[in-house]
Amino acid sequence: LGEGFRCDVIIFNFPHIGGKSKIQANRELLKNFFICASKHLLPGGRVLLSLCKGQGGTPVDHQRAWGDTWQAVPMAAHGGFILTAVQPWKSPPGYLQSGYRSRAAEFRVAGGLTHVFI
């Protein structure tokens, strides 16, 4: 995004750095995303973060051990965001998913959740 670019909604659907067992690296990805998003969001705007079932670490998520989640809420706090809602993932019209590096294998979004932050 350009230095002065600002918008009212930022959407980040199913981010992932690739590979397995890289929870800390995915937390860092979220942390840096939220820090960046805070510089580009208009006042009153929101961030929609969609994650696979269990990744977010919220009470709404499928329960995993806290250490096995991406800890979305504390990562969002680095950018000054708070969680206001969690809702079931709904694929928007025209949304195309692809696997890692655009491989044909799709990842599972069934049970995914969209986390809404302000």
PASEFI-269544 format. One record per residue (C-alpha): residue number from 1; x, y, z. Coordinates in steps of 0.2 Angstrom, whole numbers, always signed. Layout:
VOTOR;NUM;X;Y;Z;
...
//
This chain:
VOTOR;1;+0;+0;+0;
VOTOR;2;+6;+18;-4;
VOTOR;3;+11;+29;+11;
VOTOR;4;-5;+39;+11;
VOTOR;5;-17;+26;+6;
VOTOR;6;-32;+24;+18;
VOTOR;7;-48;+14;+17;
VOTOR;8;-62;+9;+29;
VOTOR;9;-61;-10;+28;
VOTOR;10;-46;-21;+26;
VOTOR;11;-49;-39;+23;
VOTOR;12;-35;-53;+25;
VOTOR;13;-42;-70;+21;
VOTOR;14;-33;-86;+27;
VOTOR;15;-15;-79;+28;
VOTOR;16;-2;-92;+30;
VOTOR;17;+17;-91;+28;
VOTOR;18;+18;-109;+21;
VOTOR;19;+24;-125;+28;
VOTOR;20;+19;-134;+44;
VOTOR;21;+23;-131;+62;
VOTOR;22;+27;-113;+60;
VOTOR;23;+15;-105;+72;
VOTOR;24;+27;-92;+79;
VOTOR;25;+30;-86;+61;
VOTOR;26;+12;-85;+57;
VOTOR;27;+9;-75;+73;
VOTOR;28;+23;-63;+67;
VOTOR;29;+14;-62;+51;
VOTOR;30;-2;-57;+59;
VOTOR;31;+7;-45;+71;
VOTOR;32;+16;-36;+57;
VOTOR;33;+0;-35;+47;
VOTOR;34;-10;-27;+61;
VOTOR;35;+4;-14;+63;
VOTOR;36;+4;-10;+45;
VOTOR;37;-15;-10;+44;
VOTOR;38;-16;+3;+58;
VOTOR;39;-7;+15;+47;
VOTOR;40;-20;+13;+32;
VOTOR;41;-37;+12;+41;
VOTOR;42;-48;+27;+41;
VOTOR;43;-55;+32;+58;
VOTOR;44;-70;+20;+62;
VOTOR;45;-64;+7;+50;
VOTOR;46;-62;-11;+53;
VOTOR;47;-51;-26;+49;
VOTOR;48;-59;-43;+44;
VOTOR;49;-47;-57;+47;
VOTOR;50;-52;-75;+41;
VOTOR;51;-43;-90;+48;
VOTOR;52;-46;-108;+48;
VOTOR;53;-55;-117;+62;
VOTOR;54;-45;-116;+78;
VOTOR;55;-31;-105;+72;
VOTOR;56;-38;-88;+80;
VOTOR;57;-37;-94;+98;
VOTOR;58;-53;-86;+103;
VOTOR;59;-67;-94;+114;
VOTOR;60;-77;-95;+98;
VOTOR;61;-64;-106;+89;
VOTOR;62;-63;-124;+90;
VOTOR;63;-53;-127;+106;
VOTOR;64;-35;-130;+104;
VOTOR;65;-22;-127;+117;
VOTOR;66;-18;-108;+118;
VOTOR;67;+0;-111;+113;
VOTOR;68;-6;-120;+97;
VOTOR;69;-15;-105;+90;
VOTOR;70;-10;-90;+81;
VOTOR;71;-16;-79;+96;
VOTOR;72;-25;-67;+84;
VOTOR;73;-31;-55;+98;
VOTOR;74;-14;-51;+106;
VOTOR;75;-7;-50;+88;
VOTOR;76;-20;-37;+84;
VOTOR;77;-16;-27;+100;
VOTOR;78;+1;-23;+93;
VOTOR;79;-8;-12;+80;
VOTOR;80;-20;-5;+93;
VOTOR;81;-35;-16;+87;
VOTOR;82;-48;-25;+98;
VOTOR;83;-59;-39;+93;
VOTOR;84;-78;-34;+91;
VOTOR;85;-85;-50;+83;
VOTOR;86;-82;-67;+77;
VOTOR;87;-93;-74;+63;
VOTOR;88;-93;-90;+52;
VOTOR;89;-83;-88;+36;
VOTOR;90;-94;-84;+20;
VOTOR;91;-85;-85;+4;
VOTOR;92;-88;-69;-6;
VOTOR;93;-94;-70;-24;
VOTOR;94;-80;-73;-35;
VOTOR;95;-68;-78;-21;
VOTOR;96;-55;-91;-28;
VOTOR;97;-44;-100;-15;
VOTOR;98;-28;-108;-20;
VOTOR;99;-15;-118;-10;
VOTOR;100;+2;-113;-6;
VOTOR;101;+11;-105;-20;
VOTOR;102;-5;-106;-30;
VOTOR;103;-4;-125;-31;
VOTOR;104;-20;-134;-36;
VOTOR;105;-22;-142;-18;
VOTOR;106;-35;-131;-9;
VOTOR;107;-34;-129;+10;
VOTOR;108;-49;-132;+21;
VOTOR;109;-60;-117;+24;
VOTOR;110;-75;-126;+31;
VOTOR;111;-78;-120;+49;
VOTOR;112;-67;-105;+46;
VOTOR;113;-71;-89;+56;
VOTOR;114;-70;-71;+51;
VOTOR;115;-63;-60;+66;
VOTOR;116;-69;-42;+66;
VOTOR;117;-57;-29;+73;
VOTOR;118;-58;-11;+76;
//
